[in-house]
Amino acid sequence: MGGCCSVMRRKGKRFLNVNKFEMIDGRRYQRLDDSNYALPNDIEEEERLDLQHNYMKLGFGGTNFSAPVDALLRRGARVLDVGCGSGTWVLELAKEYPNSYFVGLDLAPVILPEKKPDNVEFTEYNVLDGLPYKSNSFDFVFARILLSVFTRAQWTELAVPEYARVTKPGGWVELMEFDEALKGGCENVDRLSKAWSDFADSKGLIASPGYDICDFLKQSNYFTNVNYEERHIPVGPMGSQIAELGIRDWRDVWRAMKLVLSTTMQVSSEHYDAIAELALQELMQYGCTWINMRAWGQKIDYGFVADQDHI
């Protein structure tokens, strides 16, 4: 999402040189020329992602997934998290399911704990190149919050087909996204939501792909037993743990998105900060609702062949 992260090309693939970053307004960014990813890559962003993980998990009743894979993971399975962010989802599940092996894939390097679990690995890779794994490699593929990565065409022609390709027949794929527009009629909150929508439109992205993820799975013809779950999660006002987590999360989201949103709105840094502060006050006083979605399906065996592997 002159000074961008450099790209090394090898056999048609992009390999990141993580020694080069761009500092803007005190935040560190890592970008590729053909990536729409708009968020920073620094410790502050890692902390935001951890908070957001806990908030979204709480919104789904404390669960990390909705697909019926608990028994599978307890027996032992191979699991891929596409766009793993800070790696919290992977690390939590690796501890809960020690018989399974977890792989986290992300554009940015993950800051590892002092002692990485033996059943975990992280790979730095650009998903726009496809997935760097053999066909039928994983029992469960999970992908969350990739709304700033794929265009509509890439969702249907790249992302979902690749998830299906690397999933074993009978295995499961789960997508999790959200509605970027908070519901509640707050003037400045709506201004920031519109700025994201305008940015997404300018890049050919889907501003809120959560409403499409179930159809993406169904229409791909790779999956059966497709299901969908939607949660309406409070963002303020003050008073409950989840509502207060929501306020903190969206405060940090607007800070992280400052570069792209202020540019889209064509306002100064100071003006943007004022709008974001007013939006925060609206959440604290009135509150809004954040809609999150999960869709999951079980892969049908359509005979994927080895020459489709991205290795």
C-alpha distance (Angstrom), angle and dihedral (degrees) to the residues before:
residue distance angle dihedral
M1 . . .
G2 14.87 . .
G3 3.91 67.0 .
C4 3.79 99.5 30.0
C5 3.77 122.4 133.1
S6 3.79 108.6 -75.7
V7 3.78 121.5 -117.1
M8 3.78 126.9 -140.3
R9 3.80 115.0 -158.9
R10 3.77 121.9 -147.3
K11 3.81 123.5 167.0
G12 3.79 90.4 -17.6
K13 3.81 94.9 -53.7
R14 3.80 130.5 113.9
F15 3.79 118.4 -121.6
L16 3.78 116.6 -173.3
N17 3.76 123.4 -126.1
V18 3.79 96.7 -147.8
N19 3.81 93.4 -170.7
K20 3.80 90.9 80.7
F21 3.77 122.0 69.7
E22 3.77 136.8 154.2
M23 3.81 121.5 -122.0
I24 3.81 114.0 -148.8
D25 3.80 123.7 173.1
G26 3.79 90.7 -19.1
R27 3.83 95.2 -50.5
R28 3.80 127.7 107.4
Y29 3.82 118.7 -128.7
Q30 3.79 131.5 -168.7
R31 3.78 115.3 -167.2
L32 3.78 143.6 166.4
D33 3.78 122.2 -144.5
D34 3.81 92.6 -117.0
S35 3.81 97.1 39.7
N36 3.79 124.0 100.6
Y37 3.80 93.0 -163.3
A38 3.78 105.5 137.1
L39 3.81 105.5 -176.6
P40 3.82 130.3 96.7
N41 3.80 125.7 -104.9
D42 3.81 107.4 -138.4
I43 3.80 143.3 99.6
E44 3.80 91.8 -82.0
E45 3.80 90.0 56.6
E46 3.81 91.6 47.9
E47 3.80 88.8 54.6
R48 3.81 91.1 47.9
L49 3.79 91.2 51.9
D50 3.80 91.0 50.4
L51 3.81 90.6 51.9
Q52 3.80 91.8 46.3
H53 3.80 90.7 50.1
N54 3.80 91.2 54.7
Y55 3.81 91.6 45.3
M56 3.80 95.0 50.4
K57 3.79 91.6 43.6
L58 3.80 90.7 52.7
G59 3.80 88.9 48.9
F60 3.81 88.8 59.0
G61 3.78 93.6 50.4
G62 3.79 95.8 -91.8
T63 3.82 95.2 -55.7
N64 3.80 125.9 133.6
F65 3.80 95.1 -156.8
S66 3.80 141.5 8.6
A67 3.82 102.1 -150.0
P68 3.84 113.9 106.2
V69 3.80 94.9 -108.4
D70 3.81 103.5 116.8
A71 3.81 94.8 105.5
L72 3.80 90.7 43.6
L73 3.80 91.7 53.3
R74 3.79 91.9 47.3
R75 3.81 90.8 54.0
G76 3.79 92.7 46.1
A77 3.80 130.9 -84.7
R78 3.78 142.8 168.0
V79 3.81 112.1 -110.3
L80 3.82 130.6 -169.5
D81 3.81 124.1 -161.1
V82 3.82 109.3 -163.1
G83 3.79 112.0 -155.1
C84 3.80 92.1 12.3
G85 3.82 94.8 178.4
S86 3.79 110.3 -172.9
G87 3.82 90.8 0.5
T88 3.80 94.4 -119.0
W89 3.82 94.6 129.6
V90 3.82 90.9 51.9
L91 3.80 94.6 45.5
E92 3.81 93.8 47.7
L93 3.78 93.7 50.3
A94 3.80 93.4 43.0
K95 3.80 88.2 59.4
E96 3.80 93.8 44.4
Y97 3.82 94.1 46.2
P98 3.83 107.6 35.3
N99 3.83 92.6 169.1
S100 3.81 91.9 62.8
Y101 3.81 130.0 74.6
F102 3.81 120.1 -132.8
V103 3.81 129.5 -157.3
G104 3.80 122.0 -168.5
L105 3.81 119.3 -160.8
D106 3.79 124.3 -168.6
L107 3.80 142.9 151.3
A108 3.80 90.2 -122.8
P109 3.81 127.1 54.7
V110 3.79 115.6 -100.1
I111 3.80 117.5 -124.4
L112 3.79 100.4 -126.8
P113 3.80 126.7 -143.0
E114 3.79 117.5 -111.0
K115 3.79 89.9 -98.2
K116 3.78 114.9 30.7
P117 3.81 113.2 -153.5
D118 3.80 114.4 -107.6
N119 3.81 91.2 -123.4
V120 3.82 94.6 58.5
E121 3.79 135.8 80.9
F122 3.80 132.0 171.1
T123 3.80 126.7 -151.5
E124 3.79 127.1 -165.1
Y125 3.79 108.3 -143.2
N126 3.80 142.3 137.1
V127 3.81 109.1 -112.7
L128 3.81 89.7 -154.7
D129 3.81 84.4 78.1
G130 3.79 91.0 58.5
L131 3.79 122.0 -109.2
P132 3.84 118.9 -48.7
Y133 3.81 94.9 -135.3
K134 3.78 137.0 96.7
S135 3.77 120.1 -100.2
N136 3.81 116.6 -87.7
S137 3.83 92.9 18.2
F138 3.81 103.6 131.9
D139 3.79 137.0 53.0
F140 3.81 93.6 -156.9
V141 3.82 129.7 23.4
F142 3.80 118.4 -169.1
A143 3.82 124.4 -172.7
R144 3.79 123.7 179.9
I145 3.82 136.5 -179.0
L146 3.81 100.4 -3.2
L147 3.81 94.4 144.0
S148 3.82 92.0 120.3
V149 3.81 93.5 49.4
F150 3.81 110.0 55.0
T151 3.78 132.8 50.9
R152 3.81 116.2 -143.9
A153 3.79 90.2 -97.1
Q154 3.80 91.4 49.5
W155 3.80 91.6 51.1
T156 3.80 91.8 57.3
E157 3.81 101.2 30.5
L158 3.81 101.7 36.3
A159 3.80 117.2 10.6
V160 3.80 103.5 46.5
P161 3.84 95.1 36.9
E162 3.81 89.7 51.1
Y163 3.79 92.5 48.4
A164 3.78 88.4 51.5
R165 3.79 93.6 45.9
V166 3.80 95.8 56.1
T167 3.82 93.6 42.1
K168 3.79 118.3 92.9
P169 3.81 117.7 -118.8
G170 3.78 105.7 -87.4
G171 3.79 91.1 22.1
W172 3.78 125.0 120.3
V173 3.80 137.5 -113.5
E174 3.80 121.6 -162.9
L175 3.81 126.8 -171.4
M176 3.80 123.9 -166.2
E177 3.81 124.1 -169.5
F178 3.80 138.9 143.6
D179 3.78 146.4 -143.5
E180 3.80 106.3 -93.1
A181 3.82 91.4 -154.0
L182 3.79 112.4 81.1
K183 3.80 111.9 -140.0
G184 3.78 118.4 -128.3
G185 3.78 111.1 83.9
C186 3.81 97.0 -105.7
E187 3.81 109.4 158.9
N188 3.80 101.0 -141.2
V189 3.80 94.4 36.2
D190 3.80 86.8 55.2
R191 3.82 91.2 49.4
L192 3.81 90.7 56.6
S193 3.81 92.0 45.0
K194 3.80 90.6 51.6
A195 3.80 90.6 50.2
W196 3.80 90.2 56.4
S197 3.80 90.8 46.6
D198 3.81 90.6 50.6
F199 3.80 91.3 49.1
A200 3.80 91.4 48.8
D201 3.81 91.6 49.6
S202 3.81 90.7 50.6
K203 3.82 90.1 55.4
G204 3.79 97.7 41.7
L205 3.81 91.3 -110.7
I206 3.80 127.3 140.2
A207 3.80 105.3 -113.2
S208 3.82 92.5 -153.1
P209 3.82 109.7 18.6
G210 3.79 92.6 168.4
Y211 3.80 89.7 90.4
D212 3.81 89.9 56.6
I213 3.80 104.2 42.3
C214 3.80 95.5 89.1
D215 3.81 90.9 51.8
F216 3.81 90.7 45.8
L217 3.80 89.4 59.7
K218 3.81 95.7 41.6
Q219 3.79 96.8 45.1
S220 3.80 93.9 47.2
N221 3.83 89.3 70.4
Y222 3.82 89.5 -142.8
F223 3.80 95.8 103.9
T224 3.77 143.6 58.9
N225 3.81 129.6 -172.5
V226 3.81 90.7 40.5
N227 3.80 113.8 -179.0
Y228 3.80 136.8 178.4
E229 3.79 133.3 -153.9
E230 3.80 127.8 -173.6
R231 3.79 128.3 -168.1
H232 3.80 128.6 -169.2
I233 3.79 105.2 -147.1
P234 3.82 122.9 -166.1
V235 3.80 119.9 -119.8
G236 3.80 102.9 -166.3
P237 2.93 157.7 -62.1
M238 3.79 98.8 158.5
G239 3.78 117.4 -96.7
S240 3.81 112.1 78.1
Q241 3.80 131.7 59.7
I242 3.79 94.9 -118.5
A243 3.82 94.3 45.3
E244 3.80 91.6 50.5
L245 3.81 91.1 46.5
G246 3.79 86.5 53.6
I247 3.79 92.2 54.4
R248 3.81 91.4 50.4
D249 3.80 91.9 46.2
W250 3.80 95.6 51.1
R251 3.79 92.1 42.9
D252 3.81 87.5 56.8
V253 3.82 93.2 42.4
W254 3.80 91.4 56.1
R255 3.79 90.6 47.6
A256 3.80 91.4 49.8
M257 3.82 92.1 46.6
K258 3.80 94.1 47.7
L259 3.80 95.8 108.1
V260 3.80 96.8 53.4
L261 3.81 97.9 33.8
S262 3.81 96.6 47.9
T263 3.80 89.4 47.9
T264 3.80 91.5 49.1
M265 3.82 91.6 47.5
Q266 3.82 90.6 45.2
V267 3.79 92.6 -132.6
S268 3.79 131.7 133.1
S269 3.78 123.0 -100.1
E270 3.80 90.5 -105.8
H271 3.81 93.5 48.2
Y272 3.80 90.6 50.1
D273 3.81 91.3 50.8
A274 3.81 89.2 52.6
I275 3.82 92.1 51.3
A276 3.81 91.6 47.7
E277 3.81 91.0 49.8
L278 3.81 91.3 51.1
A279 3.81 89.6 49.0
L280 3.79 90.0 51.1
Q281 3.80 90.7 51.6
E282 3.81 89.3 51.2
L283 3.80 90.4 54.5
M284 3.78 91.9 48.5
Q285 3.80 93.5 48.5
Y286 3.81 104.7 34.3
G287 3.80 108.1 9.6
C288 3.79 130.7 -147.8
T289 3.79 138.2 -139.5
W290 3.81 125.6 -111.9
I291 3.81 116.5 -155.9
N292 3.82 116.0 -146.2
M293 3.80 124.9 -174.2
R294 3.79 136.9 -162.8
A295 3.80 125.7 -171.2
W296 3.78 125.5 -179.2
G297 3.78 138.7 176.8
Q298 3.79 142.3 177.7
K299 3.79 118.7 -115.6
I300 3.79 119.6 -115.4
D301 3.81 116.5 -146.2
Y302 3.80 105.7 -108.5
G303 3.78 95.0 162.5
F304 3.81 103.0 -102.4
V305 3.78 108.8 -161.2
A306 3.80 131.1 -139.7
D307 3.81 96.3 -111.8
Q308 3.81 88.2 69.4
D309 3.80 90.6 66.1
H310 3.80 117.2 117.7
I311 3.81 97.3 -147.4
